[in-house]
């Protein structure tokens, strides 16, 4: 094992331990929140709404809630660890190490993506208590989750470097990302919207993520999954490239 690999794995391990050691703060909240979602939207309202696209309402909303948890936790993990490291100056220990900028970005994003994936699996586990899914397209499900969590891990790095206060992190997560997901066809089908609003919804990138995961989990989608996956993959590459450039230039890392 060469030096770069050892350094990369060491930082990844540190970042993983940071959220694994605090499960009550990292994993318990999404479990409780989604149990409430499933109880209210799936059991209580779902029985009144009936089926959408040949699936029960709970099966239809489950993929969207998985996306919501995945992007929230992957973004939050990366943005918080970068900003907290800047705030308390311990990120300097990483910056002064012989690690390459590429390895630093890869480590932070990998750990954040892993947290997002673990959260996704927990939400799926909670959902399976209330309903069942056959997962007809597991390759698409895994591919979309990997791309989505990596993308928002990368965006979280940008957010952590840009933020000058903890409130910035809350604003980005609670008032930008979450609303976009809620209006990303999580709780409804695009076909139910008037034509104008259906067209407007296609400008929301979350629509493509939700439909991609939905296709993997229950075989239902309103958008071509191959196109969505290609566009999201390309966007992820661009975001990771921006992360690398920001680290190389020291943006937000040095006064």
N, C-alpha and C positions, 0 to 999 in steps of 0.2 A: 504494500500500500504506500503510494507516494505521499509527499508532504502536503500537497494541495488537497488530496482526498481526506487525509486525517484532519486537517483544519476545517474542512467543510463539514465532515461528520460531527466534529466536536461542537461546532456552533449549532448545527441542527439538533443535536442531543440536548444542548442547553435550552434551546427554544422549546423543544417538546416538553422537557421537564417543567418548564415555567408554567405551562397550562395544565399538564397532567397532575401536578402537585396541588392544584386548586380546583378539583372537580365540582365543588359546590358553587364556584363562581363561573366556571366555564361550560360544564355539561348539564348540570341540574336545571338551570333556567330554561334552556330550549326544550328539555323534556317536559317540564311543567307547563310551559306556554303552549306547546303543541298538543299536549293532552287536553287542554282547555279548548283549543281550536277544533280538535276532532270531536270533542263532546258537543260543542255548540253548533258548529257548521255541519258536521257529519251526521251526528245522531239526531239532534233536535231539528235543525233546519233541513238536513238532507232528506228526511222522510217526507217533508212537504214539497221539496223541489223535484224529487224524482230523478230520473236518469238524464245524463248528458252524453251524447255520442255513444250511446249504448252501454255506458258504465254508470255505476252508482255515483252519487254526488261526492261521497267521501273518497272513492277511488279517483275521481276527477281532480279533486283539490290536493290530494296527497303529494303529487310531484311538485306542485307550486310551493307548498310549505317546505319541502326538501330543499328547493332552490333558495328560498328565503333564509333558511338556517345556514346553508352552505356559504352563501355570499356574505352574510352578516358576520359569521365567525371568522372566515378567512380574512376578510377586510379588517375586522376589529383586531385580530391577532397581530397582523403585520403593522398596522398603523400605531397600535398602542406600544408594541415593543420598541419600534423605532423612536417614537416620540418620547417614551419614558426613558429610553437610553440617552437621548439628547438632553432631556430635562435634568437627569441626575448624573450626566457626564460619564456613565460607565460604557457608553458606546465607543468612547475613545480607546478602550482596551482592545476592541475589535479593529478599529481603524488603524491603530499603530502596530498591529500584528502583521506578519508577512503574507496574510491572505490576499488574494487578488480581489478586485472589485466584483468580478464575475462570480466568484465563490461566495462572497458576502451576500449578494443579491439572491443567488440560488438557495442559500441556506435559509434566509429569512422567508422567502416565498415558499420553499418546500415545507417548512414547519407549519406555516399558516395554511397552506393547502391541505396538509394532513389533518389539522384541526377542523377545517371545513368538511372534510370527508367523514371524519369520525362523527361530527354533529349530524351529517346527513344520514349516516347509518343508524344513529340513535333515534332520529325522527321517523325513519322508516320502521324501526322496531316498535315505536309507540303506535304508529299507524296500523301496523299489523295486528295490534290488540283489538282494533275497532273494525277492520276490514281485511280483505285478502287481495293480493295482486299476483299475477302470473309472471310478470317481467318477461314479456315475449322477445324483447330486444336488449339483452344484457350488455352487449358490446357498446351499443349507443348510450346506455345508461352510464356505464363506467367512463366512456369517452367524454361525455358532456360534463360529468361531475369533475373529472380531472381538469378539463379545460376551464370550467367555471371557477373552481377554487383557485387554480393557478392565476387566472386573470385577476380575480379580486384580491389575491395575496399581493400581486404586483401593484394593483391600484392602492392597496393599503400602504405599501412602501412609499408611494408618492404622497399619500395623505399624511403619513407620519413625518416625512421630510418637510412638507409644506406648512403643517400646523404650527402655530405659535402659542397655542393654548389648548388645554384639554377640551374646552367647549367646541373647538373646531372639529374634533373627532366625533363628538356626539351629534353635531349638526350634520356632518356628512353621512353618518350611518342611519340616524333616526329620521332625518328630514329630506334626504335625497335618495339613498338606496332603498329603504323600506317602502316609501310611497311608490317608487318605480316598479317594485315587485308587485305590490298590491294592484297596480293598474296594468300589470303584465299578464292578464288573463289567468290569474291564479284561481279566482272564485267564479269565473264565468267563461263562456265560450265566445270567441270573436264573432261567431255567426249570430249571436243574440244582440249585437250592437247595431245601431243604425249604420248605414254604409259609410257615412262621413267619419264617425268615430272609430269604426273598424279600420279605416285607412290611417287615421291618426295614430292608432295603437301600434301600427306596424313601425312607427318611428321609435318605439320604446324597445331598446335592446333586450329587456327582460322577457319580452314576449317570445323571442327566439330561444332563450334559455329554458323557460318553463315548458314550451312545446317540445323541445328536444328531450328533456328529462321525462316528460309525460309520454313521449313516444317509446322511450326505453322501458318505462315501468308498466304502461297499460296498452301500448300499441296505438295510441290516439294522438294525432297531431294535425294542426291546421296550416303548418309551414313545412316545406321540404327539410328534413333533418340533415341531409348532406350539405345543403347550402348553408344552413345555420351553423353547423359544426365547422365548416371551412372558414366562414366569416369570423366566428369566435376565435378560432385558432390563430388566424391572421392578426386579429386584434390583440390577442395575448402576446404574440411575438413582438408587436409594436410596443406594448406596455412594458414588457421586460427589457426591451432595448432602452426605453426611456429611464427605467430604474438604473440600468448600468451606467448610462451617461450622467445621471444625477450623482451617483456615487463617485464616479471618476472625477467629476468637477467639484465634489465636496458640497453640493447644494444642501443647505440646511444642517450640515454636519459640523461646520466650523464658522465661528464668528468672523 
